Amino acid sequence: MRTNVIREKLYDYIRFAEEKKVKAIYTMVEEEIAAKDNPWDDAQFMAELDRRVEEYERREVTASTWEEVKAKAVALNK
């Protein structure tokens, strides 16, 4: 079964499941959900951010301001 079909079936099931079943399912995945909620506790994420900052500080890459990013996005949609 394809992942998108499984997701849809799970979504439908959870929407109408009894409260205690929803709580039981949540308990099974609660730690994973909490881990994904706070990227600052993710060592890989933080290492990637550090790597990118170092590249920027060494001027190996360039960056755009938020205004430049928005202007480019608007230009692409014209």
Distance bins in CASP14 RR format, pairs under 12 A and 6 or more apart:
PFRMAT RR
TARGET T0000
AUTHOR 0000-0000-0000
RMODE 2
METHOD distances of the structure
MODEL  1
1 7 0 0 0 0 0 1 0 0 0 0 0
1 8 0 0 0 0 0 1 0 0 0 0 0
1 9 0 0 0 0 1 0 0 0 0 0 0
1 10 0 0 0 0 0 1 0 0 0 0 0
2 8 0 0 0 0 1 0 0 0 0 0 0
2 9 0 0 0 0 0 1 0 0 0 0 0
3 9 0 0 0 0 0 1 0 0 0 0 0
3 10 0 0 0 0 0 1 0 0 0 0 0
4 10 0 0 0 0 0 1 0 0 0 0 0
4 11 0 0 0 0 0 1 0 0 0 0 0
5 11 0 0 0 0 0 1 0 0 0 0 0
5 12 0 0 0 0 0 1 0 0 0 0 0
6 12 0 0 0 0 0 1 0 0 0 0 0
6 13 0 0 0 0 0 1 0 0 0 0 0
7 13 0 0 0 0 0 1 0 0 0 0 0
7 14 0 0 0 0 0 1 0 0 0 0 0
8 14 0 0 0 0 0 1 0 0 0 0 0
8 15 0 0 0 0 0 1 0 0 0 0 0
9 15 0 0 0 0 0 1 0 0 0 0 0
9 16 0 0 0 0 0 1 0 0 0 0 0
9 17 0 0 0 0 0 1 0 0 0 0 0
10 16 0 0 0 0 0 1 0 0 0 0 0
10 17 0 0 0 0 1 0 0 0 0 0 0
10 21 0 0 0 0 0 1 0 0 0 0 0
10 22 0 0 0 0 0 1 0 0 0 0 0
10 25 0 0 0 0 1 0 0 0 0 0 0
10 29 0 0 0 0 0 1 0 0 0 0 0
11 17 0 0 0 0 0 1 0 0 0 0 0
11 22 0 0 0 0 0 1 0 0 0 0 0
11 25 0 0 0 0 0 1 0 0 0 0 0
13 21 0 0 0 0 1 0 0 0 0 0 0
13 22 0 0 0 0 1 0 0 0 0 0 0
13 25 0 0 0 0 1 0 0 0 0 0 0
14 21 0 0 0 0 1 0 0 0 0 0 0
14 22 1 0 1 0 0 0 0 0 0 0 0
14 23 0 0 0 0 0 1 0 0 0 0 0
14 24 0 0 0 0 0 1 0 0 0 0 0
14 25 1 0 0 1 0 0 0 0 0 0 0
14 26 0 0 0 0 1 0 0 0 0 0 0
14 28 0 0 0 0 0 1 0 0 0 0 0
14 29 0 0 0 0 0 1 0 0 0 0 0
15 21 0 0 0 0 0 1 0 0 0 0 0
15 22 0 0 0 0 1 0 0 0 0 0 0
15 25 0 0 0 0 0 1 0 0 0 0 0
16 22 0 0 0 0 1 0 0 0 0 0 0
17 23 0 0 0 0 1 0 0 0 0 0 0
17 24 0 0 0 0 1 0 0 0 0 0 0
17 25 1 0 0 1 0 0 0 0 0 0 0
17 26 0 0 0 0 0 1 0 0 0 0 0
18 24 0 0 0 0 1 0 0 0 0 0 0
18 25 0 0 0 0 0 1 0 0 0 0 0
19 25 0 0 0 0 0 1 0 0 0 0 0
19 26 0 0 0 0 0 1 0 0 0 0 0
20 26 0 0 0 0 0 1 0 0 0 0 0
20 27 0 0 0 0 0 1 0 0 0 0 0
21 27 0 0 0 0 0 1 0 0 0 0 0
21 28 0 0 0 0 0 1 0 0 0 0 0
22 28 0 0 0 0 0 1 0 0 0 0 0
22 29 0 0 0 0 0 1 0 0 0 0 0
22 30 0 0 0 0 0 1 0 0 0 0 0
23 29 0 0 0 0 0 1 0 0 0 0 0
23 30 0 0 0 0 1 0 0 0 0 0 0
24 30 0 0 0 0 0 1 0 0 0 0 0
25 33 0 0 0 0 0 1 0 0 0 0 0
26 32 0 0 0 0 0 1 0 0 0 0 0
26 33 1 0 0 1 0 0 0 0 0 0 0
26 34 0 0 0 0 0 1 0 0 0 0 0
27 33 0 0 0 0 0 1 0 0 0 0 0
27 34 0 0 0 0 0 1 0 0 0 0 0
29 35 0 0 0 0 0 1 0 0 0 0 0
29 36 0 0 0 0 1 0 0 0 0 0 0
29 37 0 0 0 0 0 1 0 0 0 0 0
30 36 0 0 0 0 0 1 0 0 0 0 0
30 37 0 0 0 0 0 1 0 0 0 0 0
31 37 0 0 0 0 0 1 0 0 0 0 0
31 38 0 0 0 0 0 1 0 0 0 0 0
31 41 0 0 0 0 0 1 0 0 0 0 0
32 38 0 0 0 0 0 1 0 0 0 0 0
32 42 0 0 0 0 0 1 0 0 0 0 0
34 41 0 0 0 0 1 0 0 0 0 0 0
34 42 0 0 0 0 0 1 0 0 0 0 0
35 41 1 0 0 1 0 0 0 0 0 0 0
35 42 1 0 0 1 0 0 0 0 0 0 0
35 43 0 0 0 0 0 1 0 0 0 0 0
35 44 0 0 0 0 0 1 0 0 0 0 0
35 45 0 0 0 0 0 1 0 0 0 0 0
36 42 0 0 0 0 1 0 0 0 0 0 0
36 45 0 0 0 0 0 1 0 0 0 0 0
38 45 0 0 0 0 1 0 0 0 0 0 0
38 46 0 0 0 0 0 1 0 0 0 0 0
39 45 1 0 1 0 0 0 0 0 0 0 0
39 46 0 0 0 0 1 0 0 0 0 0 0
39 47 0 0 0 0 0 1 0 0 0 0 0
39 48 0 0 0 0 1 0 0 0 0 0 0
39 49 0 0 0 0 1 0 0 0 0 0 0
40 46 1 0 0 1 0 0 0 0 0 0 0
40 49 0 0 0 0 1 0 0 0 0 0 0
42 48 0 0 0 0 1 0 0 0 0 0 0
42 49 0 0 0 0 1 0 0 0 0 0 0
43 49 0 0 0 0 0 1 0 0 0 0 0
43 50 0 0 0 0 0 1 0 0 0 0 0
44 50 0 0 0 0 0 1 0 0 0 0 0
44 51 0 0 0 0 0 1 0 0 0 0 0
45 51 0 0 0 0 0 1 0 0 0 0 0
45 52 0 0 0 0 0 1 0 0 0 0 0
46 52 0 0 0 0 0 1 0 0 0 0 0
46 53 0 0 0 0 0 1 0 0 0 0 0
47 53 0 0 0 0 0 1 0 0 0 0 0
47 54 0 0 0 0 0 1 0 0 0 0 0
48 54 0 0 0 0 0 1 0 0 0 0 0
48 55 0 0 0 0 0 1 0 0 0 0 0
49 55 0 0 0 0 0 1 0 0 0 0 0
49 56 0 0 0 0 0 1 0 0 0 0 0
50 56 0 0 0 0 0 1 0 0 0 0 0
50 57 0 0 0 0 0 1 0 0 0 0 0
51 57 0 0 0 0 0 1 0 0 0 0 0
51 58 0 0 0 0 0 1 0 0 0 0 0
51 60 0 0 0 0 0 1 0 0 0 0 0
51 61 0 0 0 0 0 1 0 0 0 0 0
52 58 0 0 0 0 0 1 0 0 0 0 0
52 60 0 0 0 0 1 0 0 0 0 0 0
52 61 1 0 0 1 0 0 0 0 0 0 0
52 63 0 0 0 0 1 0 0 0 0 0 0
53 60 0 0 0 0 0 1 0 0 0 0 0
53 61 0 0 0 0 0 1 0 0 0 0 0
53 63 0 0 0 0 0 1 0 0 0 0 0
54 60 0 0 0 0 1 0 0 0 0 0 0
54 61 0 0 0 0 1 0 0 0 0 0 0
55 61 1 0 1 0 0 0 0 0 0 0 0
55 62 0 0 0 0 0 1 0 0 0 0 0
55 63 0 0 0 0 1 0 0 0 0 0 0
56 62 0 0 0 0 1 0 0 0 0 0 0
56 63 1 0 1 0 0 0 0 0 0 0 0
56 64 0 0 0 0 0 1 0 0 0 0 0
57 63 0 0 0 0 0 1 0 0 0 0 0
62 68 0 0 0 0 0 1 0 0 0 0 0
63 69 0 0 0 0 1 0 0 0 0 0 0
64 70 0 0 0 0 1 0 0 0 0 0 0
64 71 0 0 0 0 1 0 0 0 0 0 0
64 72 1 0 0 1 0 0 0 0 0 0 0
64 73 0 0 0 0 0 1 0 0 0 0 0
65 71 0 0 0 0 1 0 0 0 0 0 0
65 72 0 0 0 0 0 1 0 0 0 0 0
66 72 0 0 0 0 0 1 0 0 0 0 0
66 73 0 0 0 0 0 1 0 0 0 0 0
67 73 0 0 0 0 0 1 0 0 0 0 0
67 74 0 0 0 0 0 1 0 0 0 0 0
68 74 0 0 0 0 0 1 0 0 0 0 0
68 75 0 0 0 0 0 1 0 0 0 0 0
69 75 0 0 0 0 0 1 0 0 0 0 0
69 76 0 0 0 0 0 1 0 0 0 0 0
70 76 0 0 0 0 0 1 0 0 0 0 0
70 77 0 0 0 0 0 1 0 0 0 0 0
71 77 0 0 0 0 0 1 0 0 0 0 0
71 78 0 0 0 0 0 1 0 0 0 0 0
72 78 0 0 0 0 0 1 0 0 0 0 0
END
